[in-house]
Structures are given as C-alpha cells and as structure tokens.
Amino acid sequence: MPLKIVEPRKGKTPYFAIRGTYLGIYVDKSCGTDRRSIARQQLADLRGKIERREYPAPAPAQASSGGPTFLSAAVSYMEAGGRPKYLAALIKHFGDTPLAEIDQAAIDGAAVTLHPNVKPASRNVYVYTPVSAVLHHAGSTMTIRRPFGALGRTVTDYLTLEDAGAIIQTAQGFDPEFALFLKFLLYTGVRAGEALGLRPEHLLLDDRLAYIHRSKNDKPRTLLLREDLCEALRAHACSVPGRVFRFRAGGNLHHKLNRAKLGAQGIACPARRPEKWVVPPHRLAFANFHTFRHTWATWMRRYGGADLQGLVATGNWSSTRSAQRYAHVVARDEWERVERLPGLDKAAG
C-alpha cells in the first residue's frame, strides 16, 4: 500500500495517521493532529526524510552501561503517541543521561535550572509532569515528589444569579453575540478557548448537543445544551464563516467583559479601551472568563444536585481531585442541619 493519510477513527482517535510503504520503508504513525493540512505537510516531510535516508531515525545512543537514556526514553514515549509539549528543553538538559541517574534531586535541579523564575505550578507543568510521563513509559516505578504549591492556587470564586444575569444583560445591550458567548460559558462550563474554537458543524441543536473537539487535555467531549441556549444559538447568525463566535482571544475580548461587568454595576466604561486606560476598582473585579466555568460547576452542585462524581462524568473535569474545589458548595447545605440540633431551652425546661 502506498504511503497515504488515514482518516481519524470515530470513537478511537480524533487524529489523522500516516500509513503505507515508501521506498521499501513501512510507516504506521499518528500525525497527532486533527487538521488535514498539517497531516499533508507531515506526509510530504516524511517522504523527504525517507528519500534522504533520515527515516527511520537511527536508534538513540544508549548509556555506556547499556541502559536507556532520557533521550532514548523520550523518543520512545513520543513515538508511542506521548505529548511532545515541553520535552524539547528537557531532552536538551538531560540528553544521554542514563535513566538510572535521574532521581528526585536531578529532577528538582532541572526544574530550577530551566525555569528559575516561575511559580511551582508552572514548574510542575513544564518539568515534573513530562519527566514523570517519560520515566513511567520506560517502566520506572519511581514516585516523583511535586514541588510545594504544584497545584497552584485553588480558585473557588463564582457569580451569584443576580450578578451573572446583570453582566449578560449589560452585554446584550452593546453586543448580543458577546452576551450569547457569555451565556454559552455559563451554561456549559467550557473554557473560553474551547468556546472560541466551536464551529457550526459541532452543533447538533435538534439533539441539544455541542461537540468540543479541542480541549486542554486533548480529550474531545460532548455537551448537552439547555433548551433556551439551543434556541439562542439557532437564532444566532454566525458572522465569520466556519466559526460560531467571531471573537478572538485577546485584549479586546477582555475589555468587552470589563465593560459588561462595570455596566452591571452602573459604572461608565468606554466602548473601546483607550491607551493607558486603567480599569477602576469594582466589586466584580475578580470575575474573568474562567469564573463562568466555576459558576457553572457551583450552580450544578447547588441547584442541579450534582456531586463530585457527577461533575467528572460531564467530561468538564478529568478527576474528582480537579472537581474537589466545589465541595464548599454542599458544605453550606450540610450546615443547615444545625437547625435540627436540640436547643438549650429544652434542657432548661
């Protein structure tokens, strides 16, 4: 079979693959992308490498002891479909260091050397998580201690029903599409970037479904939409071909949110952000686009009755640990049981 691009397999993988034989070399590898144009470019590059005898690549150097090196383990990890993100700097740092020599001290040292001025949560993402993935792929059972503060600051801020309604109503007054964008965030719990990547073909409004094909953890998921949100999306005329929402991530989008928040509190805000303009202090300053995600989860627990497992089951969170931050919502309900405790007046009587 000649070398060709293979379509993604529904329910198996969202990515294209390259498969076949060229100049006697058999290939069967994932492109790691759901974009056909990128897959075509990879196919052309691969043909060129085969012609130049650069593929398959020579086996990475092993340590003098004959054991695997970080380089060889990282290459094996990526060829097996592992994420290459953040690995380039780690490969340059560790190189042919034998895996047997990469201990907790070596990993801590790499984190400080490569990223001296970032927070522990960022070091966890840039160093500890990818190193752990490579080592475990190579069969290591080492338990890596993450830096203190690796999970970052736990944010539990959310909007009340009144504040969320006021913000969206204000946005409706100056940009109905932006108001619909905020409503979509509020009633789906998706990240802003996921909503901005939504395409018309990802909406199945007759079935009240929306499909998120690109997410933070590379796991596609399906959303069930409220009836009123479906009707609003059905009436929405997409102003940019191929996209549901015309906005792009950036300063102008954040200014729209500031305008909606300030307007909801009766504070004047210019339609466009003037140079050197500073947002005045206000009560809703904590709210950003991610706050709508927290609000959805909080409302799902408080009003919808979902527990932590229920939040994970929606696909918006990957584990109960991620959803644990919303445990505070039910704590309020539990505290209402205090009214059932016996009163001292009964004892006195």
Disulfide bonds with the S-S distance in Angstrom:
none
